[in-house]
């Protein structure tokens, strides 16, 4: 199969552009800044040799100078009275919750420094997403306010309380409304606080809205089944998954949970049992989920509704009007095949849709009912409570404020002046409200319009709880005292409501001990210890669908016709920025988008053929103007897989008042959304007008190219069933290897890793986890443009397609740009391979990189003189060079260069200085900690005692680490898989990381 495929990372590699050739021939895009270093040392390049050596005191040469810096001063303050639970050098772990997911927070000497998944979370122990890993940085954000604010001036809490209580009393007495505007509140204790507040002020009401709405699904379930809920989707119970624009492995509802479910039917354990689910994706923009699909079909936004109608008709034999796809023969053919397969897998199929249109979701409900999904792959009785926003209620709130009916409004974890569809209309309406209170931790777009900013705690400073799913509760507990003079929002509400219990910790505990714990038969301390409480799930019921669909089909057809003109725009959430709440988090800003590999910006994604038709080139700046008159200027990214006639823009950018790192990064796309038929819609029509400008996006995709070498191996599920080694390139006869290196025994441990390409979705959570664990610096947009990003682990994204005649020569391969509409994608984590015959070790002149007796390639930072020979000699291009002291250089002040933010640093890992090479250490500090713990407990080291940061964060369980000397270890079992191959095995460097081939279930079981 692989002989008919060619893989490439980006269009510049695909087209072999002059810039690509130049940058890849030149290993390092720019020379060492020797003159800058000499100038910093008070010297110059014309300094006489005698004076040069006299001034510096050593003669290792100019390259050595790049590594020079003064030893940093470390301040040490001993404990006078040591807290009982704190031992210097030993971490403490506390259970908490992030966005409803139970987590463990690692602290060192009272500082939270790392987030891990909670092993007690049961079925919801599914890794963490990138936001959770990066969230620890938000605690140390210098952009936060240090004290509460009244009328733009810092003040005391007593002043705040007096002002707010007076204003609330005025509003209540005048007969005006009081509104609490919040993103979804899934906390039982917070809801109890709000209930008490409303009891005190009967004019008050909670209005929930989410920046990215799921009202369409909730309202559709109310109309279809009388249950206004977001269902629990069970991707692990689905043999066939059909998605229409739902990025369920990325941003749709609960990506990390769905990823764990999805990959459980596709990973190496499932394949060894000869089982693999099948996934078909219909979508306009290339999403993370689309890149993982077995079959991906590009469809225009205006074709999504007709495709669903066609699928319903094919499954039920119905005759709803509008189900024609005359202009998309591929989609029409696949729809017919999918319908037959869904009927064959009745009860084990699942159809999901990313649309927020009620009519569209009602039709999806009808399809799922027809294929028997309710009670198996869809559970309405154990509902999801992560999103409960009501678009119509929020729209009504703006109208109420405009009419002067609202006397006071409070904003809890919400920022509608940024993420509502018409911020000017909202701001004008808000100006008519006498009392405006925000619980933001900074003077953001909405808070800056308010009279009061009652700054809230970070979640790592807070008490609380969460109820993500029916019967599933997690606890939130503080891991550090409040850093600034903040107060938890719930406590403020208790104070303003004159509640008998004003301490929120006591309120949460009372709420649990009186309402929840008696029925569960456990104690409060057990809740804090485990972090989660689960009650027995209700049996999932089967639901029948009986609504007439005539009006539904008419509504869908009319919406599709409205989109079938001009350029069709989809606004969407990307993995890092999501809705923009965490836009000031530098780890997230620098996380490459899984598909485009762009950092630090959003852009207009457009298909290669369509860009040619519009005479637009990559990085051209265009004005995007919506039908509502809103317009922004953004650079163009030519994106293979984008549907013709469509463009995509990510939400979450364009913040103006979030902080140094996030201000003015990208442009705000929220105003392109519209309010139609009671819900928010994220598809619209726009015009594109070139401005004549040019803006280079900071992409990482081709910074470390293998120049055509075969590093990806894949096969179909059908081929795998015939031969488990299919696609690995293994020859029956094999070939003789000749070694240039001596062989050494590893009598103790031999640390190795296995990575399952069939499980890795490319989400990037491992990248952020590695950053946080190993103190990897953020370098910023300009440095990324210079190919200087520092990530120790990267996710290489490869495009490919099957050539029709088997000829992969470049002339025939790039003959048709439309071929790029149907590319397939493979994600490959790439990190130091810890080669037994490591080429880097043989060329290091100072033995800074050496091999250990337990199979690891070590870096001695204080020996490194920055020759970069090792990076030049590394075939995997996984070594990084510190061009600057990123942690201590004023040029990087926007990111992590301040003493307060540096409290996030892991004290077990040294920060590297200018001129030093670095790369994946296989979390050596975790290996040593695991060994030490086993030694203290006087027992042998057990498999699973040591887990890498990337491994723990991975929701897909794609990464397995362990000791290959233990034949029963999980990694040993994984490496015995027939699917294992080693990247660039032919050069015989004997890497310590084995990869499992990518398997695609592309073989349909029915005939057209």
N, C-alpha and C positions, 0 to 999 in steps of 0.2 A: 504493500500500500504506500509506504513512504517513498518509493521510487518515483511515484507520480506527483509528489508534493514538493513544494519549495516553501521554506519558512522565512519570514522577514519580520523585523521589529517595527519598521516605520516606512513611510513612502519614500523617504530619502535613501534608505537602504535598498528598497524595492527598485527605485529608478536609478540607483548608483550615481547620485548627483555629485558634482565636483566638490561641494563642501563636505559631503559624507566621505568621499575618498580621501580628501585632505586630512580630515580630523581623525580618521582611522589609521592612516599611515603614520601620523604624528601621535604617538602614544599619549603624550600629554599636550593638551591643546595650547598651553602657554608655557613659556620658559620660567624658570625660577626667578623670583623678583630680587635678584642679588643686590641691585643698586639700592632698593628700598631697605634691605637688611643692613647694608653697610652704612647708609645714612642714619638709620636708627642707632647704630653703634658709634656715630660721630666720625665715620670714615668716609671715603669715597673710592670709586673705582680707579682713580689715578694716584692713590696713596702709594708711596714707594714701598717696596717689599720689606725693607728693614723696619720702617715705621709701622707697617701693617702687622708684622709678627710681634713687634714690641707692644703695640696697643692691645692686641688680642691675647697674647700669651700662649698661643698654640698655632699649629700650622696644618690643620686637617684640610684646608681648602675652602673654596667658596660655598660648596654644597653644604658643608658642615655648618656654616654660618646660618643657614636657613633654620637650623634646629636650635639656635641659641636663644635663651631667655633667662632671666633671673629666676631663682627658686622662689615660688610663691610663699608668702607668709601665712602660716596656719595658726589660728588662735585657738587655744585649748583652755576651757574653763572647767575645772573639776567640780563634782557634786559636793556640796556641803552636807546636805541630807539627801541621800539617794532614794528616789521612789522605789518601792519594793518590787514593782513589776518590771522595772527598767534595768537592764544590765548592759553597760557599754559594749558595743560590738555584736550584740545578739538582737536579732529583729523580733518585734512583737507583731502579731496579726490580730486584726479585729474584723468581725463580720459587719457588713453594711450593705447598702443597696444603691445601684445606679440605674436610673430609668426603669425601675421595677425589677432589675436583675440582681440577684444576690451575688455579692462579691466579697473577697477578702482584701483588706487594706494592710499592706506591709509598712510598718513604721520602724525608724531607727532613731533612738534617743529622742523620741517624741515627735519625729517628723514623718508624716506620710510620704513615701517615696515610690510606691508601686502598687498597682491594682492587679489582682488575680481572680479567676473564677472561684466560687465557693464550692468545694467538693460535696457539701451537704445538700446542694440544690436539687439533687435527684434528676428527673427528666429535664430540668431547666439548667443543669450544669453543662453549658454548651459554649465554653470559651467566653471571650469578650470581644466586642467590636473595637475599632480604632478609637472611637470617642471615649469609651471607658478607659482604655489604656492611657490616653492623653489627658484625661480629666484631672489627674493629680497635679498637672502643671497649672491648671486654673486656680488652684488654692493659693499659689504664690504669684499671682498676677499683679504687677505693680500698677496696673490701670484702674484697679478697684478704688472706690472711695474709702477713706480711713475713718470717717465718722458720718452720722446722719446729717441730712441737709434740709434746711427750711428756708425757702425763698432764696435759693442759690448760695446760702452761707452755711458752713458747718455749725452744728449746734449740739445740744445735749438731748438725751432721750426724754427727760422730763419736759423740755420745751416741745418736743415732737408730740408727746402724749397729750399735753394740754391743748395744743392747736388742733390736732386731729379729732379729739373727743368733742371739742367745741364745734367744729365744722360738721361732724356727723350728727350732733344734736340739732344743729340748725337745719340740716337737710331733712331730718326726720320730722321736725316741728313744722316745716314749711310745706310738707306734703310732697316733696320731691323724692325721686328715686335714688337709691344707693346701689351701685353695681360693683361687684368684684369680678374683674376680667382676668381669667386664668387659662393657661394651657391645661390640658386634661389633668384633673386631680384624681389620682388613683390611690391616694393614701386614706385609709379609714380614719386615722386620727385627725388628719387635716380636714376631712369632710365633717368630722364631729365638731371641730373648732368653728368651721364656717356655719354649721347649723346653730351653734350657740351664739355666734355673732348676729345671725339673722333673727334669732329670738330677741336679742337686745334691740336690734334695729329692724323692725318688720318691713321697712321700705327696701331692705337690701335683697339682692338676688345674685346668685352665682351664674356668670355667663362663661361657658367654656368654649374656647376656640383653639384650633391647632393651626400653626402656620401652613402645614401641609395636611389637608383635610381627608378624613375617611367617612365623612357624613353620608356620601352616596351609598356605601355598603350598609351602613347602619340603618339608613332610611329604607333601603331596598328590602332588608330583612324584616323591618316593621311592616312594610306593605305586603310582603310575600307570606310571612309566617306569624306575624303579630309579635315578633321579638326584636326590639330595637337594640341589637348587639352587634359587635364585631366578632365573627366566629373564631373558634380555635381551628386552625388548619393543620392537618396531620400529613405532611409530605412524606413521612416515613411509611405511611400505609398506602401510598399511591404507587401503582405500577406504571401508570401513564399520567404525566403531568402536561397540561396544555395551558400556556400563559399568553395572555394578550396584553402586553405592555406592563406587566407587573414585575418589578425588579425584586423578587422575593428573596434572592440571595444577597441583596444589597441593602436597599433602603425601604422596602415595602413592609410595613407593620413591624416585623421583628426578624431582621435579617440573620442575626447570629443563631437564633433558635431554629429558623427554617433551614439554615445551612447545615446544622447538625443533623436534622431530620433527613434532609435531602441526600447528604453524602453517606448516611448509614446504609442506603440501598445502592451505593455506587462505589464504595471504597474496596480495599483489597480483601477484607474479610467477606464482604458480600459477594465479590466476584469469585472467591474461592468456593463459595456455595452455589456457583453458577446462577447468580441472581443479580439483575441490574434493572433499575427503573428506566423508563424512556421519557424524554423531555423534549417537547416542541415549543418553540417560542416565536410568536408573531409580535413584531415591534417596529417602531420607526427609528429611534436612535439606538445605537449599539450600547446596551446596558451590561452590567456585570453578569446578570443572569443570562442574558442573550449570549455572552461569550462562552458560557458553560453548557448551553443547550446542545442536544444531539443533532437537532435540526433547527435552524434559525431562518425565518422567512421575513424579509423586510416588507413592511406594509406602510402605506401612507396613513396619517392620522384619520383621514376621511374614509379609509378602507376598513378600519378596525370594527366599526359598527356593522357594516354589511357582512364582514367575515363572520361575526358572531351570529347574525341572522342566518347566514348560509349554513353554519355548523348546527344550529338548532333545527333548521329544516331537514338537514341530512340525517340527524339523529332520530327525530320524531316523525319524519314523513310529513311535517307541516308545510304550509305554503305562505309563510309570512312574507309580505312584500319587502323588497329592498335588498335581498340577499344575493346580489350579483357582484362579481369581481371580474368584469370583462377585461379590465385593463391590467390585471395581475394574474396571468395564467398560472404562475407557480403557486401563488396562494390558493387559488381555486382548486388546483389539483391536490394540494396538501390537506385542505379542509375536508375534502371527500375521503381521503385516506384516514385522517384523524377521526372522523365520525365513525367509521367502521371499527377502528381500534378501540374507541371508547365504549362502543356497544359490546365488543368482545371482552373487555376488562370491567364489565359492569360491577359497581361496588368498590372497584380499586382504581378508579380514575378520578382526576381532579382538574377542574377548569377554574383558573383565576384570572382576574382582570384588574389592571391598574387604574382604570377610569374612575372618576368620582361622580359620574352621571348616574342618577337613580335609575332611569330607564335601562341603561346598559347593564347595571348590576342586577336588576330584576330579571333580565334575559339570561344572565349568567346563572342566577339561581334556578331558573327553569331548566337550563342545560344540566346543571349538577343534579337536580331532582330526577331528571330523565335517565341519568346514568347511575343512579343509586349512590351518590356521594354522601348524602346526609346520614349520619350515624357511623360512618367509617372515616372517610378522609376529611369531612367537615363536621364540626361539633358545635352546635348552637347552644348546648346546655352547660358547657364549661367555657363560657365566653371570655374573650380578651378585653381587658379594661385599659389598655395602653392609650387608646384614642377614643375620646367621647365628645369631641367638639361638635358644636351645632352651628353650621354656617349661617342659617337663617336668623338664629338668635343674635349672633354678632352683628349681622347686617342691621337687625332691628335696633341694637344698641346704638349704632352710629346715627340712625334716624332719631332715636330718643334724645341723644345729646344735641343733635342739630336743632331740635324743637325746644331745647332748654328745659327738658323734663327731668334731667339728672342733676342732683345736688352734690353728689360726691361719687368718685370712681376710684377704685383701687386696682392696681395692676400687679398680679402675682405670676412670676415666671412667664411674662408675656410682653411683647414689644410691637404692638400693632402700628406704631408710627413708622416702623421699618417693613414689617412683613405683611401688612394688609394691602389690598389691591389698589387702593387710592389713598396714599398717605396724606396728601393735601386735604382731601375731604375729611379724613379722620382728624387731622390736626385742627382744622377749622371748627369741627364739631366739639372737639375736646376743649377748645378755648372758651366755649359757652358753659362749661361745668365749673361751678364755684370752687370746689375742693378736689384736688387731683393728687393722689398718693401712689407712689411706686415703691415696690419692694426690691427693685434692682440693686445689684451690688456696685453699679457704676452709673454714671450719668449718660445712659444710652439714649437712643433716638426718642423713646417715649418718656423716660425719666426726666430728660432735660426740659420737657414741656410741663412737668408737674411742680406743684408747690412743695411737696415733701418727698424726699427719697429716704425711706426707712430701710437702710441697707440690710440686706438679708445675709445670713451665713452661707458659706459654701457648704455643699452637702457633706464634706468631710469634717465639718465643724458642728453638724446638726444631729438632732434626735428626730426620729420619725419612723414611718413604715410605708409599705407599698403593697398593693393588691393587683398584680399584673394580670392574673387569670382567676377565674372562679375557684375558690378553695386554696389558692396559693398566695401566701403572705411572706414578705421579707421585711427585715428590720433595718432601720438606719440608725447608726450610733456614731457619735463624734470620735475622731481619732486624734484630735488636737484641740486645744483651747482656741477660742476665736482669736485670729491673728490681729484683727482690727476691732474698732468699737462698733461691731455689728450686732444685730439681734435677730433671732429667728422670726420669720414673718408670722408664723402661727402664734408665737408668744406676744407679738405686737397686737394681733387680733384679740387675744385673750385679755390683754391689758385694756384695750379700747372698749371691749364688751363688758368690763368689770366682772369678769368670770371669777368664781370662788378660788379656782386653782390657776395661777398665772404662770407658774413654772412649767415649761412645755415638756420637760423630761417627766415630771410627775404626772402631767396630763396624759402623755402617751402610755405610761405604765398603768395608770388607773384605767384607761380605756381597754387595755389588754386584759388586766386582771379581773375586771368586772364583766366584760362582754365576750371575750374570746377564749381566755385560758381555761376557765372552768369546763367548757365543753370539750376542750382538747386534752385535759388531764395532764398538763405540763406546767412548769413554773417559769417565772419571768427570766431567771438566770439561764435556764435552758434555751430560751428563745435567743438571748444575747449570744450564747455560746454557739448554737447551730446557725443562727442567722435567718433560718427559714422555717416556716410551718406549712405543712400541706395536709389538707383533709382529703378524705376519700372522694375521688372524682365521681360525679353523677354519671349514670349510664347515658351515653350519647344516643339521642333519639333520632329516628328516621322521620323526615318531614316530606309531605307531599305538596306539590305545587298545583294550584287550581285557578290562578288568575288568568283573565283574558289578556293576550299579548298584542292585540290589535293596536291599541293606543301607544303601547310601549314601542312597537316597531315603527310606527309613524314618527314618534319623537326622535328615535335613533336616526332614521333616514333624514329627517329635517336637519338634525345637528351635523350629519355627515355632509349634506349638500352645502351647508354654511361654511364648512371648512375647505371644500373642494374649489379653492380659488387662490390666487396669489401664492405666496410661500407659506407652507404650513409649519407653524412653530410649536414645539413641545418644550415646556419648561419642566425641569425635573430636579430632584435632589441627587447630589453625588455623594460618594462614600465619606469623604472627609468633612465637607462643610455642612451637609444636610440642610437644615433650615436657617443656618447662620448664627445660631445662639452661641456657638463656640468659635466664632470667627477670629477671636484674638489669641487662639491657641496655635503657637508656631509649629508644634509637632504636626498638627492637622493641616496647616497651610502648606507644609513642605512634603506631605504625603502625596506621592504621585497618584493621579487618578488611575484606577485599575485598567481603564480602556485607553485613554489618550496619553497617559503618562505626563500630563501637564501639572505643574505646581503653581501656586501663588496667583492664579487667575481663573476666571471663567472665559468663555469664548463661544463663537458660533460654529457648531459642528455641521459640516455639509459634505455630501457625497462627492467623490472625485469627478464623476461624470456631470453631476449637476453644477459643480463649481466651474467646470469647463464651459458648460452651456451659458452660465451667467457671466463668464469672463472674469472670474474671481480667483485669485491665487492665495495660497496659504500665507497667513499672517497679514493679509490685506485687512485694513480696518474698514468696517462697513457700518452704516447707520441702520439699525433695526427699528422700524417704526410699526407699532401695532395699530389695529383697527380702532383702538380707543384714543389714539393720538400720542401715546407714550412712546418715547424713543430713547435709545442708548447707542453709543458707539463701542463696538467690540471687535477684536481681531478674529479672523476666520481660521478654523482648523479643518483641514481636509481629512475626513474620517471615513475610512472604509467601513462598509456595512450600514451606513446611514441610508434610509430609504430615499429614493429620488423624489424631489419636490418638497422635501422637508428639511428643517434645521432644528437643532436642539441647543438650549442654553441652560446652564446649571443655576439653580437658586442658591441662596446663602451668601452671595458675594455683594459687594457694594455697600458694606457697612460704613458709616461715617462717624459714629461715636461709640466705638467698642474698645479701642485701645491702640497702642502703638503698632502692634503686629498686624491688626486686622483692618485698620482704617484705610479706606480708599483702595482696597484690593478688589479688583474686578468691578462689575456693575450689577445693580439690583434688578433682577428679572421678575420679582413678585408682581409689579404692576401690569405685566402682560396677562396675568390670570384674570378671570372674569367671574362674576356671580350670575349664574344662569339657572333658572328653574329651582332655586332654593339651595344650590350647592356651588362650591368653587370649581371652576373648570380650568385645566392647565394646558389646553390646546387652543390655539387661535391662529389667525392669519396675520402675516406681516409683509412688509416690503423691505428689500435689501438694497441699499444705495452705497456704492464705494465712496469713501471720503478722500481717497488718494494717499491716505496714511499707511504706515507699515509698523507693526508691533510684534517683536519676536517673543513668543511664548517660551516659558522656561520648562522644557520637556526633558525627560531623562531616558526616553525609550531607546535611543541608539547610542548612548554614551559608552556602552561596553559591548561592542558587537563581536560576534564569533565569525563574521565574514563568510557566511555560507556553510560553515562546518555543521555537521548533522548532530545537533544536541537534543532535538525533540524526537521522541519515538511514540508512535500511536498505531492503533489497530481498531477494527470494528469488533463489536461484541460477538458477532457471528464468527469472525476469524479467531477470536480468543477462545470460544467454546471448542473449536477444532484443534487449536494449538495454544495453550496458555502462554507460550513464549512468543506469540505472534507480535511482530512489530519491534521486538527488542534488537533485531539485527544479529542475534546469536547464530553462529554457524554450527552445523552438526560436527564438522571436522575441526573447527577452531583454527588457531594459528599459533605459531611459536613466538613467545615473548623473549626479548633480550633486555636484560637489566643493566643499567649503568650504576645502580646503587647496591649497597650491601643490604642483606636481609637481617632484621633484628627481631628477636622474640619479644613478646609483650606478656610477661608472666602474670602480671596483676590484672589490670583492666585494659580493654581496648575500646575506647569510646568512639562510637560510630552513629550514623543517622540514616534513616530511610524516609523518603518523601514520596507520597502517593500523588502523582499528577492527576489522578482521577478524582481525588478528594479536594485538592487545592482549588479554590474558586478565584483566587487572586485578590481577595478583599483588602489586604495590606495591614490587617491587625497585627501580624507578626512584626512588620516593619516598625510600627510605633512601639510595640512592646520591647523590641530590641533597643530602640532609641532610649527609652526610659531606663531600662535595666542597665545599660552599658554607657550611660552619659555621652551619647552621641550628639554632637552639636548640630544646631540648625544654622544653615549658612546663608539663606535668603535667596531671593529671586535672581539677582545678578550673578551670584556665585553658581547657582544651578545652570544658568545660561552658559557659564564658562566650564561646565562639565565637572564641577567640584563638589557635588552632593556627597555627604559622608555616610550614608546608610550602609551598615554592615551586611544587611540582607536586602536584596532587591527582588522584586517579582518581575521577571522578564515576560513580556507579552508578545507572542508570536502570531502573526497572521499567516494563513495559508489557504490554498484552494486546490482541488483536484483538477489537473489539466486533462482535457478531453482525449487527447491523442497520446498521452504519456510523455510528450516531449516537453522538457522543462527548460529549454533554451530561452534566454531572455527575449529574443525577438518575438517568438510566438507567445511567450507568457504574458507580455504586457500589451498585446495587440488591442485588447478591448478593455477600456476603463470600466465598463459595466460589470466585468468579472469581479471587480472589487466590491460590488454590492453583496456578494454571496460568500465572503470570506468566512473561514472558521478560525477559531482562536484557541490557543493553548497558553496557560499560565505556568511558569516555571520558577519557583523560588531558587535563587542563586546566592550562595554564600561561600565562604572559604571552605574548600573541600577537604581540608586537613589531609593532604596526600601523604601517603607513606614515602613516596619518592618525590618530595616536594621540590619543584624547580626553583622556588623562591629561596630555599635554604642554601642551594649550591652557589648562588651568586652574591649573597650578602657578605660584604667585606669585613663586617665587624661582628658577625654572629648574633645579630639582633633577632633573627628568626631562626628557631631551631626546633627539632622534633623531640617530643617527650617519650618516655617509656610506656605511656598509656595511649599512644596513637594521636596525640594532638600536635598541631603546629603552633608553637608559642611565639609571642612577640615580647621582647624585652624593650620597652619604650625608652628607657634611659640609656640604652646602648645604640639606638637607632640614630644615624647621622643624616638620614634623608637622601640617600643616593637614588632611591626609587628603582634600583635595579630589580628588586623583588617584584614590584608591580609590573615592570616591563616583561619579566620572565614568567608571570602568572598566566597560564592559558585561559583561566576563568574570569580574569579581570575583576577580582573581588577585593583588591587592596585599595586603601584610601590614603591620600596624602594631605596632611594639615597645611594648607597654604597660609593660614593665619591662626592666631590664638583665638578661636571663635568664642571661647568662654570669657575672654578677657580682652576685648578689643572694642573700642568705642564705635568703630564702623558697623558693629553688629548689635548696637544698643537696642534696636527694636525687638530683639528676640529674647536672649537669655543672659545678657551681659549686665547683671546687677547682683549684688550680694543677696538680696531677698529672694529672687527667682532661683538662685543657685542652691537654695535649701532643698530643691527637688533632687539634687545629685545623690547618687548611690555612693556611700562612703567606701564600699568594698571595691570600687572600680576607679582607678585614677583617671583624671582628665588629661587628655593628651595636648602637647604644646606644638607650636609652629615647627614645621620641618620634620615631624615624626610620622612614620607610616603606621597604619592601624588596619585591623580587619577582624572578622568574627573570631572570638576566642573560645567558642563553644561554651560560653558562660562559665569560665573556669572557676569563678568565685562560687557558683552554685555547686560545682563538682566538689570543691574543697569543703564547702559547708555540709554537704551530704555525707562525705567521708568522716568529717569531724563528729557529726551527730551520731553516726553509727558507732564510732569509736567510744564516745562518751557513754552510749547505751550498751556498750560491750557486746555488740552483735555484728554479724557480717552485713555488708552493704546489700540491700535488696533492690531488685528491679523496680523502678518507679520511685525510688527515694530521691532521685535527681531528675529534674525536668528543666529543660531549657525555657527561657522566657518566650521565645517564639512558639514553642510547643504548647505551653500552657495557654497562650492566648488564642490558639487556633480553634475556631468553632468546628471546623471540619475534621479535626484529628488527622490532618494530612501529614504531620511531622511526628516521627517516632525516634526517640533517642535512647541509647542505652549501651550496655557492655556486650560486645559480640563474643567475648570469652565465655559468657554465660549462654549455653545453647537454649535455655528455656526463657530467655529474656524476650520481651516483645519485639525488640529490634532484630534479634536473631531470627525470629520467626518471619518477620517482614522481609528480611534480606534473603530468605530462602524462597521467596515467591518467584515463580517463573517469569513474572513481569519485570523483575529487577534488571536494570542496566546502569552503566556508569557513563557519565558525560565525558566525551573525548577519551574513552577507554583505550583507543588505539595508540595514544601517545604513552601509555603505560606509566603514568604517574601514580597510579593506584589510589584514587580518591577514597576518602572515608565516608562518602555520602552516596547511597544508592537511590536511584529514582525508579518508580514504577510507571510503565507505559500508560499513556492516555488511551482510554477505551471509550469509543462512542457507540451508542446503541442506535445506529442509523438504519438498521434493517427492519423495514416494516413487515408486519406479519400478515398483511392483507394486500390484495392486488387492486390496482385502480380500476 
